[in-house]
């Protein structure tokens, strides 16, 4: 928990859940999102786990097993690529996650 005063800020990794509560004074929030291969990989794993939960399957937490995460990521990335091929063929939009970004 952080009690910030004017001029201070906080860093939240892009895949980290967080909640903000304001006091009685006006508040301005500015958000900058920076993606890397690692954050994109993590996002795909979180989305995959969310889908598994929606199907009634309780997935293992991310980072519990690097080997399991690598396998899960490979399966999810392949499924996502295949889905994008089909959506493009049908003339539908796809979520592009391979946009270039600044090198780390």
Buried (B, 14 or more C-beta within 10 A) or exposed (E): EEEEEEEEEEEEEBBEEEEEEEEEEEEEEEEEEEEEEEBBBBBBBBBBBEEBEEEEEEBEEBEEEEEBBEEBBEEBBEEBEEEBEEEEEEEEEEEEEEEEEEEE
